[in-house]
Amino acid sequence: MTHHDFLITTANATYVDFAQIICDEYESSAKARGTGIAKRSPDYVKQKMLEGKAVIAFEKATGIWAGFCYIETWSHGEYVANSGLIVSPAYRKAGLAKAIKHEIFKLSRRLYPDAKIFGLTTGLAVMKINSELGYEPVTYSELTQDDAFWAGCKSCVNYDILMSKDRKNCMCTAMLYDPKDHYQPEETAAAFEEKKGIYERFMRIKKRWRDLFDRDRKEAAGGGGVGSLRRMLSLRSLW
């Protein structure tokens, strides 16, 4: 099965009944991966559909829901995020995630041609897709500083790390596409391939830091924590 086996279209009122299915998949996917993900409510997903700020995918042969992604805007439209990319487990590894990202990117450029498009991700696969679209890895300082955006991270299991670092870093990697100042997709894709090994090591360091952070918090709750804290601090120089 390839991405040609799917229908990917801009979501509208016709598809609001799929909101609960999509939100259930967000939750189960986050639990399966053991990574942080901001929670979404069915009403929020429905609103994105009604606003025409989402794309939804179905298997052509059966009409079964296969994937979803939506647009958020921040700082009065200066920044746009393509958020909530999700693919049903039955249809993963078919190139669907990439196809959905391309469609939501095109929709974002059409609706907000002057906006900077950014994303936060914990996965190399999404980084690769973003790079092929012209995104570049950036520091958190280059993202929107709108408090409403960061408030959306409160339901993420990594929110304590984000706040401990004053919103300057976290488990996610930030990527940005600036329509007024960007490299060509061929250049950003090539740069990603060249540095992929570095990104992989960096993500492993972040994962270890997360484990030590959790261990330190548990030890502190039990009246200890010094040993773990020292281990955690030794990693900060690498992050």
N, C-alpha and C positions, 0 to 999 in steps of 0.2 A: 504494500500500500504506500502511495506517495501523496504529496500535498495536492496533486491533481484530482484526487478522489474526494476532495472536500469542497463544499461551498462556503466561502467566507464573504460575509456581507455586513454592511453597517446595520447595527441593531436598532430596532424601533419598538413601538408599542406591541407589535405582533409577537414579540419574543419575551415579554415580561414574565410569563409563567416558568421560564427557565431560571429565574433569579435564585430560587432556593437551591436548585441542583448545583448551580455554580458556586454558591456560598458553602454548601456542604463539601464540595471538592476542594475549596480553599482550605478548609479546616483539616480535612483528612490528609491532604498533601503536606501541610505544614507538620503534622504529627509524624507522618511517615519519614520525612527528611530530617526531622529533629532540628529544624532551623526556624528562625523567627519570621513571622509574617503578620502584618497588620490585619485585623479582622474587618470583614465587610458585612454589612447587613443586607438582606434581600431588598429592602426598600431603597438602599443606596444604589445597588446594582440596577434596580428598575428605573431609578431616576436617570442614570447614565444612558440607558436605552431610550427613554422618552426624549432626552435632549439630543439624541443622535450623536453621542460622544462615546461610542463603543463599537466594537466589531465582534461578531459571533460566528462560529463555524459549526457545520454539520457534515456528517458523512453523506455524500450524494445518494448512495444506493439505498440507505435505510432512513435517512432523516434524523438520525440520532445525534444529539448534541455532542460536540467534540472539543470546543475550545472557546476562549473569550479573552478580551482585553478592553480596557477603557481609558479615557482621557481625563486628566485632572488639570486644572489651571490654578496658578498661584501668582501672588504679587501683581494683581490686576492684569493678568494675562501675559505678563512678561516671561513667565516660565510655564512650561507644559510638561506633564509627566505622563508617560504611557504606563499605566499601572495595572496590577492584577492579572498579568498574563498567566493563564491556566489552560492546560490541555488534559483532557480525560485520559486516565492511565491506559485505556484500551487503544488509544491512538498516538501514543508517544513513539518517538524514533521514526516517524514517518515524514519529518520535515514540516509538520504543521505549525509548531511554535514559531519557526522562522517565517513562514508564510503569514501568520497572524501579525507578527511584529512588523513586517513590511507593510501590511494593510493599515494598521493603526498609525504607523509613522506617516503614511501618505495622507490619511485622514487628518492627522494633527497639522501637517504642513498646509493642507487645504483650508482648515478652519482657522489656524493661527500662523500665518506665513512668516510673521516677524518674531515669533516667540522662540526662546531657547528651550530645547527639548532635553529633559534629563531623566535619569533613572538610577535606582539603587538595586543592586543585585548581589546575591551570595553565590551565584553559579557561573562557571566558566562558559557554559553553553550560551547563556544569555549575553555575556560579555562579547562572545564571538559574533553573535547576531548583531548586536549594537555596533560593533566595529565595522561590520560590513555595510552599515547604513551611514557611517560617517561620525559616529560618536567617538569621543576620546575620554580616557580615564582622567578624572579631575579630583581636586580636594573638595571637601564639603563646603568650604568657604565660597566656592563658585556656584553653589546651588542657591535656590531661593532661601531666604532667611525668614520667610513667612511663618509665624508661630503656628498657624493652623496646619501647615504641612507637617511639622515635627510633632504636633499633638497626635497626628494619625499613627505615630509609632508607639504610642503608649501601650497598645495591646500586644506589642511584639515582645517576645521573651528576652530580647537583647536591649530593651529600653534602658535598663539600669546602666549598661555599658555606655550607651549613647550619652546619657546625662553625666556620667562620671568623667567623660572626656569633653564636656561642654559643647556637645553637638559638633565636634570637629572631626570625629571619626567613629566608626562602629564596625560591626561584622560585615556590613555591605560595602561593595565597591561602587563609588559614584562615577557616572558617565554622563557626558554632555554633548549635545549637538547645537552649535551656535550658527544660525543661518547667515550671520554677518561676518563670521570669522571661523572657517572650518577647513579641514583638509578634505580631499576627495575620498570617497569610500574605499577606493582601491588602496590609498595610502594608509588609512586607519586599519584596514583589514590586514595589510602586510605588516604593520607595526604590531598588531596583536599576535600574529603568528610568530614573529620574532621574539616577543617577550612573554609568550605563553607559559614557559617554564618558570619565569619569575613570578607571574601571577599565581601559579599553582602553589609555589612555596609560600608565598605571602598569605594565601588563604589557609594553608595548613597552620601557619603561625597564629593567624587569627582564631582558628578553631582551638588550638592549644590554649591560647589566652582565655577564651571563653570557658574552657574546662577548669582552668586555674582560678578564674574569677568565681565560678560557682563553688569550687572547693573551699576557697578562702571565706566566702560568705557563710557556708555551712559550719566551718571551723569557728568563725567568729561568733556565730549564734550559740555554739557550744562552749564558748569561753576560751578558745584557742585562736588559731589563725595566723600565728607569726610565721611559721615555716612556709605555708602556702603563699602568704603575702610576699615574702622575700622572693619566692620563685616567680610570682606574677610580676613583680617589679623588674626582675632580671630580663623579662621578655619585652618590657615597654620600650627598651632601647631599640628593639627590632621593629617596632610598630610606630 
